[in-house]
Structures are given as structure tokens and as C-alpha cells.
Amino acid sequence: MSRFLRALALAAGAALFAAQSVAAQDAAFTVSSPAVAGDSQIGFHSGLLSSGRIDPAYAAKDGAPANLTSPPLVWKNLPAGTVALALVLDDPDAAAVMEAYGRKGLPFVHWLAADIDPASGGLPANASVGNPTFAQGKNGAGQVGYRGPQPPSAIPKNVKPPLIHVYRLTLYALSEPAGLPNGFNLEELKAAMNGKVLGEAQLLFSYSN
């Protein structure tokens, strides 16, 4: 199977998963991966999802200005002992492009957040702007805060990334705060969460350039 066909197959599967996620949210509000510890399922919903795809209100099309408006989030059924939450929004399909620019094939990071108050039950739209009560890391463009999905407009000629990208939004329930200042990167967040993750939930979204 060609890379193009594999990409379309992956995107179709992700779109089906996302559509099923919408139905699950309507019925039981719970869309999650199994908890790392315990038997609970974390209820997790994001306004980033619209009809099985990324809502353009929180993304940008090819060549348009970057969209810095973070989506609303809602969570419930967190594991017992959760004192802080962390978020990662990344694009693993951008790894080939990142590697072509000397970034070792890392996924493009769109949002990193840590030490979110779990008792808040969620975040409103655009919570990443202004003076949020949680810490934020640098996105793939080197800026602190949210940067919406936007498949690249200019890439090396020898790179053929998927036409449709599948994005991962992961919520981590932590037993202790990560304790990071603004400006951390993904590797630093993973190190700070080591041994503290009580559970996690992940949503998948597709978006085309």
C-alpha cells in the first residue's frame, strides 16, 4: 500500500473513531482510554471536535494566519487522588516534516499545559490567552501557549506528508503537580509527570490541509 493510501486509511479510521466519540459523548459523556491505574474511566470532551473533525474555529487552513484560540474542554470521573491535570495536543503525522527540518522526527506540538486545577471541571475557549492559572509550554513554533492545527504550507520537496493529519489531545491526571514554569517542552513535561500519572484520556481528530 502506498504512503498516500495508508494516510487516507488512517485518516478514515480516525474520522470514524471521532464520529463514534461524538455519539459516546452524547450518550454517556465518556470518551477515554483505559485508566493507567484503577478501574475508572475519565470522561473527556473537547470543543475541538465538530462532526468527527477539527472545528475550524480552533484551527487554520494552509497559508492562513495561525489560530491561537484554544478550544473549550470538559472532564469528569477523574481517578481518586488527582491533584493536577496536564494536556498535550500534538500531530504525529508532522514527524516527517519535522525531521526534514532537523527535529529528529518529533511530532509537532500544538499545546502543552500543566498543573490545571481538576476541580474546575474544564476550561473555557481561549483559556490559554491572558493570565491562565496553569503553566503552559512552548508549541512547535517556539511560542508559549496554544497554536491551532494547521498542516504546513511549505515543506521540502522530498517529503510527502499525509494530506489528512490525525491529531492527539491527551489529558493526564496527576497525583502531584508537575511543578514546571512557563516555557517547558514536551520532554520536560514527560519527565515531570514520571511516576505521577493516575490515568489518562485521549481524543483523536482529523484535519486536512
Backbone torsions as a table, in degrees:
resi	resn	phi	psi	omega
1	MET	NA	134.8	-179.6
2	SER	-69.8	163.1	178.1
3	ARG	-60.1	-37.3	-179.3
4	PHE	-63.3	-45.9	-178.9
5	LEU	-67.3	-37.9	177.4
6	ARG	-62.1	-39.9	180.0
7	ALA	-64.2	-42.4	179.4
8	LEU	-65.4	-39.3	178.8
9	ALA	-63.5	-43.3	178.6
10	LEU	-63.0	-43.8	-178.6
11	ALA	-65.1	-40.3	178.9
12	ALA	-63.1	-42.2	177.8
13	GLY	-62.9	-40.8	179.7
14	ALA	-66.2	-39.4	179.3
15	ALA	-64.6	-40.2	177.6
16	LEU	-63.8	-43.1	177.9
17	PHE	-59.4	-44.2	-178.3
18	ALA	-65.7	-40.8	178.9
19	ALA	-63.3	-41.9	176.8
20	GLN	-64.5	-32.8	178.7
21	SER	-63.2	-39.4	178.4
22	VAL	-59.9	-46.1	179.7
23	ALA	-62.0	-40.0	179.5
24	ALA	-64.7	-38.2	179.5
25	GLN	-65.0	-40.5	179.8
26	ASP	-64.8	-37.6	-174.3
27	ALA	-83.5	-44.2	-172.0
28	ALA	-136.0	0.5	176.6
29	PHE	66.6	2.1	-174.0
30	THR	-112.4	114.6	172.5
31	VAL	-129.1	109.4	-172.7
32	SER	-159.9	162.6	167.9
33	SER	-87.6	162.1	177.7
34	PRO	-58.6	144.1	177.7
35	ALA	-63.8	145.4	179.1
36	VAL	-66.7	-37.9	179.3
37	ALA	-131.1	139.7	179.3
38	GLY	86.2	-176.6	-175.0
39	ASP	-108.1	-0.2	-175.3
40	SER	-75.4	154.8	173.3
41	GLN	-114.0	128.6	-179.9
42	ILE	-79.6	127.8	173.7
43	GLY	-82.6	125.4	-173.7
44	PHE	-144.5	126.5	178.7
45	HIS	-138.4	144.1	178.1
46	SER	-132.9	138.9	173.6
47	GLY	-69.0	-4.1	175.9
48	LEU	-64.2	-24.3	-177.0
49	LEU	-92.9	131.5	176.5
50	SER	-144.4	113.4	179.8
51	SER	54.6	40.7	175.6
52	GLY	82.2	2.5	179.9
53	ARG	-135.6	171.7	179.7
54	ILE	-71.7	131.4	177.6
55	ASP	-68.5	123.9	-178.8
56	PRO	-62.0	-12.0	176.8
57	ALA	-66.2	-18.5	-177.7
58	TYR	-121.9	18.8	-179.2
59	ALA	-141.0	-176.0	178.7
60	ALA	-145.9	145.9	177.9
61	LYS	-80.7	164.8	-179.7
62	ASP	-52.1	123.1	176.0
63	GLY	86.1	-8.7	179.5
64	ALA	-83.2	163.6	175.0
65	PRO	-60.0	149.6	-179.7
66	ALA	-62.2	143.6	177.2
67	ASN	-98.4	116.9	-176.6
68	LEU	-104.3	13.0	179.9
69	THR	-87.5	109.4	-178.5
70	SER	-74.6	149.3	-177.2
71	PRO	-80.6	158.9	174.0
72	PRO	-72.3	149.6	179.7
73	LEU	-133.6	148.1	175.6
74	VAL	-138.1	139.2	176.9
75	TRP	-140.7	158.8	172.9
76	LYS	-161.6	176.3	-179.1
77	ASN	58.4	41.9	178.1
78	LEU	-72.2	152.0	179.3
79	PRO	-61.0	149.1	176.0
80	ALA	-59.0	137.9	179.8
81	GLY	91.3	2.5	178.4
82	THR	-70.3	122.7	179.1
83	VAL	-115.5	-12.4	-179.9
84	ALA	-157.4	157.2	178.1
85	LEU	-124.0	154.2	174.6
86	ALA	-133.5	152.5	-178.6
87	LEU	-129.8	142.3	172.4
88	VAL	-135.9	124.3	171.3
89	LEU	-117.6	116.7	-178.9
90	ASP	-139.9	169.7	-177.0
91	ASP	-126.3	93.8	-179.5
92	PRO	-67.2	-21.5	179.2
93	ASP	-71.6	-11.3	177.1
94	ALA	-88.0	2.4	-175.1
95	ALA	-59.1	-41.1	-179.2
96	ALA	-63.0	-38.8	178.8
97	VAL	-69.4	-43.1	179.2
98	MET	-60.7	-40.6	179.9
99	GLU	-65.5	-37.6	178.5
100	ALA	-63.1	-25.9	177.9
101	TYR	-98.1	15.9	174.7
102	GLY	83.5	22.2	-177.8
103	ARG	-103.8	20.5	171.6
104	LYS	59.2	31.6	175.4
105	GLY	68.4	22.9	179.2
106	LEU	-73.6	151.8	173.5
107	PRO	-68.2	152.7	176.3
108	PHE	-78.5	127.3	-178.8
109	VAL	-91.6	126.8	179.9
110	HIS	-102.0	-25.5	180.0
111	TRP	-162.6	132.9	172.0
112	LEU	-128.4	130.0	178.0
113	ALA	-142.4	145.4	-178.0
114	ALA	-142.1	158.6	177.1
115	ASP	57.1	44.4	173.3
116	ILE	-80.5	138.3	-179.4
117	ASP	-69.6	115.3	-178.7
118	PRO	-66.3	-26.6	-178.0
119	ALA	-68.9	-15.5	-179.1
120	SER	-68.5	-22.4	178.6
121	GLY	76.7	-5.1	179.2
122	GLY	161.3	-177.8	177.4
123	LEU	-129.1	140.1	176.5
124	PRO	-76.8	167.4	174.8
125	ALA	-59.4	143.5	177.2
126	ASN	68.1	24.1	-179.3
127	ALA	-67.5	-18.8	-177.3
128	SER	-77.7	-11.6	-176.6
129	VAL	-97.4	150.8	178.2
130	GLY	90.4	-127.3	-179.2
131	ASN	-123.0	74.1	-179.7
132	PRO	-64.4	156.3	-178.7
133	THR	-85.9	4.0	179.5
134	PHE	-122.3	163.6	179.1
135	ALA	-84.9	149.0	177.7
136	GLN	-129.9	144.8	178.3
137	GLY	-96.9	-177.9	179.1
138	LYS	-85.1	136.6	174.6
139	ASN	-83.6	-177.2	-176.1
140	GLY	-65.3	-15.6	177.5
141	ALA	-91.7	2.7	178.6
142	GLY	84.4	11.1	-179.8
143	GLN	-103.7	148.0	176.2
144	VAL	-82.4	125.2	178.2
145	GLY	119.0	-167.8	-174.9
146	TYR	-83.1	140.0	171.3
147	ARG	-136.0	115.3	-173.0
148	GLY	-64.1	155.2	176.2
149	PRO	-52.0	135.9	-179.1
150	GLN	-164.2	88.3	178.7
151	PRO	-50.6	140.3	-170.2
152	PRO	-62.6	147.2	179.6
153	SER	-92.6	-24.2	-179.1
154	ALA	-130.3	119.1	-179.0
155	ILE	-135.0	157.8	176.8
156	PRO	-57.8	145.7	-175.6
157	LYS	-62.4	-26.8	-177.4
158	ASN	-85.9	2.6	-179.4
159	VAL	-106.1	130.9	178.6
160	LYS	-124.4	81.4	-179.4
161	PRO	-73.7	164.0	177.1
162	PRO	-60.1	147.2	176.2
163	LEU	-71.8	-30.1	177.5
164	ILE	-116.3	124.3	-179.2
165	HIS	-97.8	143.9	176.1
166	VAL	-108.9	120.9	-175.8
167	TYR	-103.5	148.6	179.6
168	ARG	-115.4	126.9	173.2
169	LEU	-115.4	112.3	-174.0
170	THR	-116.7	130.3	176.7
171	LEU	-107.3	128.9	179.3
172	TYR	-113.3	130.4	173.5
173	ALA	-95.5	124.4	-173.3
174	LEU	-114.9	145.0	177.9
175	SER	-81.8	-16.3	178.2
176	GLU	-143.5	154.9	175.7
177	PRO	-62.5	149.6	175.9
178	ALA	-69.6	-32.1	175.9
179	GLY	70.0	32.5	-178.2
180	LEU	-102.0	144.3	173.6
181	PRO	-81.4	167.4	176.4
182	ASN	-58.3	144.3	175.8
183	GLY	101.0	6.3	180.0
184	PHE	-71.7	162.7	176.2
185	ASN	-108.7	178.7	-175.2
186	LEU	-63.1	-41.6	-179.1
187	GLU	-64.0	-38.6	178.5
188	GLU	-67.5	-36.6	177.7
189	LEU	-66.4	-43.9	179.3
190	LYS	-60.7	-41.6	179.4
191	ALA	-64.7	-39.9	-178.4
192	ALA	-69.9	-25.5	-179.5
193	MET	-89.2	-9.5	-175.7
194	ASN	-55.9	125.2	179.7
195	GLY	79.2	2.1	-176.8
196	LYS	-113.7	-6.4	-173.4
197	VAL	-80.5	116.1	178.0
198	LEU	-90.0	-26.2	-179.2
199	GLY	-175.3	166.7	179.3
200	GLU	-151.4	157.4	176.0
201	ALA	-138.2	141.7	-177.1
202	GLN	-133.0	135.9	173.9
203	LEU	-114.3	142.2	177.5
204	LEU	-113.0	138.5	-179.1
205	PHE	-134.7	148.0	174.7
206	SER	-111.7	151.1	179.8
207	TYR	-156.4	133.8	-176.9
208	SER	-106.3	151.4	177.4
209	ASN	-98.2	NA	NA
